[in-house]
Amino acid sequence: MSRLLGGLKFAQSHYLSQLHKNPLATKSVTSGILYLISDTLVQSIEINRDKDKKYDFKRSMRMAVFGFCITGPLFHYWFKFLDKSYPKKSNKHAIIKLTIDQVVCSPIFNFIFFTGMGVLEGKNKDEIVDKLKKDWLTTYLSDCMVWPIINYVNFAYISSIHRVTFMNVCNIGWGAFLAKMNSSH
């Protein structure tokens, strides 16, 4: 047990070191891994419900690529922008940041998600537009119920260096929802 704890402490120490030395790369890799985990969780549930269904490795890899290439970098720079614009760790600034995030970033991010996943899946423009028409609004409305609470905690209590990591951990559940929404219809 002590070896396990020692290993976990080492991993945490290494992660925090990388977060300070290479924040963008560390956040991108973390996002990719956690998007992979999210999709794997969804697929496990789907396979458990339908025994004829098989694990789709390519689907999980598309989620990982999206997390690595889009989510990590986007939120690294987005949170830096919000923190620079509203630097205080106060209720007022947390509410301003979460409101801006919900009104500006969330609708755009959800658009980018469905569009990006459509491109990675090889869909044509009409198929992507159809997917957006079917699922974008439902996803955004769900986003409005989940993320303001998470972002309040993130902006009010989490240090700026750990914001993307905190978001990514919460994003395991949200990523699972996105994976499910993307695989529906």
C-alpha positions in Angstrom: 0.0 0.0 0.0 2.8 2.4 0.8 4.4 1.8 -2.6 1.1 2.6 -4.2 0.8 5.9 -2.2 4.4 6.7 -3.0 3.8 6.1 -6.7 0.7 8.3 -6.6 2.6 11.1 -4.8 5.4 10.8 -7.5 2.8 11.0 -10.3 1.1 14.0 -8.7 4.4 15.7 -8.2 5.5 15.1 -11.8 2.1 16.2 -13.1 2.2 19.5 -11.1 5.8 20.1 -12.3 4.8 19.6 -15.9 1.7 21.8 -15.4 4.1 24.6 -14.4 6.8 23.9 -17.0 4.6 23.0 -20.0 1.1 24.1 -19.1 -0.3 24.0 -22.7 1.1 20.6 -23.5 0.1 19.1 -20.1 -3.5 20.5 -20.3 -3.8 19.2 -23.9 -2.6 15.7 -23.0 -4.8 15.6 -20.0 -7.8 16.7 -22.0 -7.1 14.0 -24.7 -6.8 11.2 -22.1 -9.9 12.3 -20.2 -12.0 12.5 -23.4 -10.8 9.0 -24.2 -11.9 7.8 -20.8 -15.3 9.6 -21.2 -16.0 7.9 -24.5 -14.8 4.5 -23.2 -17.2 4.8 -20.2 -20.1 5.6 -22.6 -19.2 2.7 -24.8 -18.9 0.4 -21.9 -22.5 1.3 -20.9 -23.7 0.9 -24.4 -22.0 -2.5 -24.8 -23.5 -3.6 -21.4 -27.0 -2.7 -22.7 -26.5 -4.2 -26.1 -24.3 -7.3 -26.2 -24.1 -7.2 -30.0 -22.4 -3.8 -29.9 -18.5 -3.8 -30.1 -16.1 -1.3 -28.7 -15.3 1.3 -31.4 -11.6 2.2 -30.9 -11.7 4.8 -33.7 -14.6 6.6 -32.0 -12.6 6.8 -28.7 -9.6 8.0 -30.6 -11.6 10.8 -32.3 -12.7 12.0 -28.9 -9.1 11.9 -27.6 -7.9 13.8 -30.7 -10.6 16.4 -30.1 -9.7 16.8 -26.4 -6.0 17.0 -27.2 -6.2 19.4 -30.2 -9.2 21.5 -29.2 -10.4 21.3 -25.6 -7.0 21.6 -23.9 -5.6 24.5 -25.9 -8.9 26.3 -26.2 -9.6 26.3 -22.4 -5.9 27.0 -21.6 -6.1 30.3 -23.5 -9.8 31.0 -22.6 -9.2 30.8 -18.9 -6.1 32.9 -19.2 -8.1 35.6 -21.0 -10.9 35.5 -18.3 -8.4 35.6 -15.5 -6.6 38.5 -17.0 -9.8 40.4 -17.6 -11.3 39.6 -14.2 -8.3 38.8 -11.9 -9.9 38.8 -8.5 -10.9 35.6 -6.7 -14.2 37.1 -5.6 -17.8 36.1 -6.0 -18.4 39.0 -8.3 -15.6 38.1 -10.7 -16.5 34.4 -10.5 -20.0 35.2 -11.6 -18.9 37.5 -14.3 -16.5 34.9 -15.7 -19.0 32.1 -15.6 -21.6 34.3 -17.3 -19.2 35.2 -20.0 -18.2 31.6 -20.4 -21.8 30.5 -20.6 -22.9 33.1 -23.0 -19.8 33.3 -25.3 -17.7 30.2 -25.0 -20.2 27.4 -24.4 -22.4 28.0 -27.5 -19.3 28.3 -29.7 -17.5 25.3 -28.1 -20.6 23.1 -28.6 -20.7 24.2 -32.3 -17.0 23.4 -32.6 -17.5 20.0 -30.9 -20.2 18.8 -33.3 -18.4 20.3 -36.3 -15.0 18.9 -35.3 -16.3 15.5 -34.6 -18.2 15.5 -37.9 -15.0 16.4 -39.7 -13.1 13.6 -37.8 -15.9 11.2 -38.7 -15.6 12.1 -42.4 -19.1 13.6 -42.6 -20.0 16.1 -45.3 -21.2 19.6 -44.7 -24.9 18.7 -45.0 -24.5 15.9 -42.4 -22.7 18.2 -40.0 -25.3 20.9 -40.4 -28.1 18.3 -39.8 -26.3 17.1 -36.7 -26.0 20.7 -35.4 -29.7 21.2 -36.1 -30.7 18.0 -34.2 -28.3 18.2 -31.2 -26.7 21.6 -30.7 -29.6 23.3 -28.8 -30.3 20.3 -26.5 -26.6 20.1 -25.7 -26.3 23.9 -25.0 -29.4 23.8 -22.8 -27.9 20.9 -20.9 -24.7 22.8 -20.7 -26.5 25.7 -19.1 -27.8 23.4 -16.3 -24.4 21.8 -15.5 -21.5 24.2 -16.2 -22.4 27.4 -14.3 -22.2 25.5 -11.0 -18.9 23.8 -11.9 -17.5 27.1 -13.3 -18.5 29.0 -10.2 -16.4 26.6 -8.1 -13.7 26.7 -10.7 -13.4 30.5 -10.8 -14.1 31.1 -7.1 -12.0 28.4 -5.5 -9.5 26.8 -7.9 -6.2 28.4 -8.7 -5.7 29.5 -12.3 -3.0 26.9 -13.0 -5.4 24.1 -12.0 -8.5 25.4 -13.8 -8.3 23.3 -16.9 -7.4 20.2 -14.9 -10.4 20.8 -12.6 -12.6 21.3 -15.7 -11.2 18.2 -17.3 -12.0 16.0 -14.3 -15.6 17.4 -14.3 -15.5 16.9 -18.0 -15.3 13.1 -17.7 -19.1 13.2 -17.1 -19.7 16.0 -19.6 -17.5 14.3 -22.2 -19.5 11.1 -21.7 -22.7 13.2 -22.4 -21.1 14.7 -25.5 -19.9 11.3 -26.7 -23.5 10.0 -26.3 -25.0 13.0 -28.0 -22.5 12.7 -30.9 -23.2 9.0 -31.3 -27.0 9.5 -31.3 -29.1 9.9 -34.4 
